[in-house]
Amino acid sequence: MARRNRTRYLDDGTPYRVCDCLEPALHISREQWKQGMREAFALLSPQSRWQRFASGSASLTEAQLNYLTDVDGCSRGACCAVIPDPQRIRGIGIARYIRLDDDPQHAEFAVTVIDRYQGQGVGRALMRHLVADARRNGIDTLVGNVLPSNSGMLALCRTLGATISHEEEFVRVCLSIG
């Protein structure tokens, strides 16, 4: 367990760690998490918003925030990359999975990293944490739809051994973790 919560470092030496979003040690409520997501979403470039949500929306709706923060640690999991700050936790990335109703061994996943922190291993650290959580909860495959223009996410998925198939508007990613 110590490895999962170890301190990592950004290129500039700033420490961060990856943990469950509602980890008790964070002392963060769901409402605080939603507020943090609003703030982080505002820091995403239009391109990053498009690549993650296939939408150019400038903000998340309350319904989207409710959906994104509805986790149970089993069928719906989420982990966050955070920079500890004496005043408050600063989120820099998030990864989530949601178990598929029609195939409980499969879950859809998504990862978002604030632009300023992309390309520094944050996405990889989030995916590794997410994979471990999903595996522990009996999920054997993570699936996702990625826009073809999201070369960073596609490269990350390839390095993790995912199979990639082209569909109409998206690239379908399947990562066997069982």
C-alpha positions in Angstrom: 0.0 0.0 0.0 2.9 2.4 0.6 3.8 2.3 -3.1 0.3 3.4 -4.1 0.5 6.5 -1.9 4.1 7.4 -2.5 5.1 10.9 -3.3 5.8 11.6 -6.9 7.4 14.7 -8.5 6.6 16.9 -11.4 9.3 18.1 -13.7 9.8 21.3 -11.7 10.2 19.2 -8.5 6.7 19.9 -7.1 5.5 16.9 -5.1 2.2 15.3 -5.8 0.5 12.0 -5.0 -2.3 9.8 -6.4 -5.0 8.7 -4.0 -8.7 7.8 -4.0 -10.6 11.0 -4.4 -12.6 10.5 -1.3 -9.7 9.1 0.8 -10.4 9.9 4.5 -6.9 11.4 4.9 -7.8 14.2 2.4 -10.6 15.5 4.6 -12.6 16.5 1.6 -16.4 16.3 1.2 -18.2 15.6 -2.0 -19.2 19.2 -2.3 -15.6 20.3 -1.9 -14.6 17.8 -4.5 -17.2 19.2 -6.9 -15.9 22.7 -6.3 -12.3 21.5 -7.0 -13.6 19.9 -10.2 -15.2 23.2 -11.3 -11.9 25.0 -10.6 -9.8 22.4 -12.4 -12.2 22.3 -15.4 -11.7 26.1 -15.8 -7.9 25.4 -16.1 -8.4 23.0 -19.1 -7.8 24.3 -22.5 -10.7 24.2 -25.0 -8.7 21.4 -26.8 -8.4 19.3 -23.5 -12.1 19.8 -22.8 -13.0 18.6 -26.3 -10.6 15.6 -26.1 -12.1 14.5 -22.7 -15.7 15.4 -23.0 -16.2 15.8 -26.8 -17.7 19.1 -25.9 -16.5 22.7 -26.0 -18.5 23.6 -22.9 -16.9 26.2 -20.6 -18.2 24.7 -17.4 -19.6 21.5 -16.0 -23.3 21.3 -15.2 -24.5 20.3 -11.7 -25.8 17.0 -13.3 -22.3 16.3 -14.7 -20.7 17.1 -11.4 -23.1 14.7 -9.6 -22.3 12.0 -12.1 -18.5 12.5 -12.0 -18.4 12.5 -8.2 -20.8 9.5 -7.7 -18.3 6.9 -6.5 -18.7 3.8 -4.4 -15.2 2.4 -4.5 -16.4 -0.8 -6.2 -18.6 -0.3 -9.3 -17.7 3.4 -9.7 -14.1 4.3 -8.7 -12.1 7.5 -9.0 -8.6 8.5 -8.1 -7.1 12.0 -8.0 -3.6 13.4 -8.5 -3.2 16.1 -5.9 -0.6 18.6 -4.8 -0.6 19.0 -1.0 -0.9 22.6 0.0 -1.1 23.9 3.5 -4.3 25.8 2.7 -6.1 23.2 0.6 -5.7 20.2 -1.7 -5.0 21.2 -5.3 -6.2 18.6 -7.8 -4.2 18.3 -11.0 -5.8 15.2 -12.6 -8.5 12.5 -12.2 -9.2 9.1 -13.5 -12.5 7.2 -13.1 -14.1 4.0 -14.0 -17.7 2.9 -14.1 -18.6 -0.8 -14.3 -20.8 -1.7 -17.3 -24.3 -2.8 -16.3 -24.4 -5.4 -19.1 -20.9 -6.8 -18.5 -19.8 -6.4 -14.8 -16.2 -7.6 -15.6 -15.8 -4.5 -17.8 -15.7 -0.9 -16.9 -15.5 2.3 -18.9 -12.6 4.6 -17.9 -11.6 8.2 -18.5 -8.6 10.3 -17.5 -8.2 14.0 -17.3 -5.0 16.0 -16.5 -4.9 19.8 -16.3 -2.9 21.0 -19.3 -0.1 22.5 -17.2 0.7 19.1 -15.8 0.3 17.0 -18.9 3.4 15.1 -20.2 4.9 14.7 -16.8 3.7 11.2 -15.9 0.5 12.2 -14.1 -1.8 10.4 -16.5 0.3 7.2 -16.2 0.3 7.4 -12.4 -3.5 7.9 -12.4 -4.0 4.9 -14.8 -1.8 2.6 -12.7 -3.8 3.5 -9.5 -7.1 3.1 -11.4 -6.1 -0.3 -12.8 -5.1 -1.6 -9.4 -8.4 -0.4 -7.9 -10.5 -1.9 -10.8 -8.6 -5.2 -10.6 -9.2 -5.4 -6.8 -12.9 -4.9 -7.5 -13.2 -7.8 -10.0 -13.0 -5.8 -13.2 -10.8 -7.5 -15.8 -11.1 -5.0 -18.7 -11.1 -1.2 -18.9 -12.7 0.2 -22.1 -12.8 3.8 -23.3 -13.6 5.9 -26.3 -10.9 8.3 -27.2 -10.9 10.9 -29.9 -8.4 10.1 -32.7 -6.8 13.5 -32.1 -6.0 12.7 -28.5 -2.5 11.3 -29.3 -1.3 11.6 -25.7 -4.0 9.4 -24.3 -3.7 6.9 -27.2 0.1 6.7 -26.6 -0.4 6.1 -22.9 -2.9 3.3 -23.6 -0.5 1.7 -26.0 2.3 1.7 -23.5 -0.1 0.0 -21.0 -0.8 -2.7 -23.5 -4.2 -1.7 -24.7 -5.7 -2.9 -27.9 -7.0 -0.1 -30.1 -9.7 -0.3 -32.8 -11.0 2.5 -34.9 -14.8 3.1 -34.8 -16.8 5.8 -36.5 -15.9 9.0 -34.5 -13.8 7.5 -31.7 -11.0 5.1 -31.1 -12.0 2.2 -28.9 -9.4 1.3 -26.3 -9.5 -2.0 -24.4 -7.1 -2.6 -21.6 -7.0 -6.1 -20.2 -6.1 -5.9 -16.5 -7.4 -9.3 -15.2 
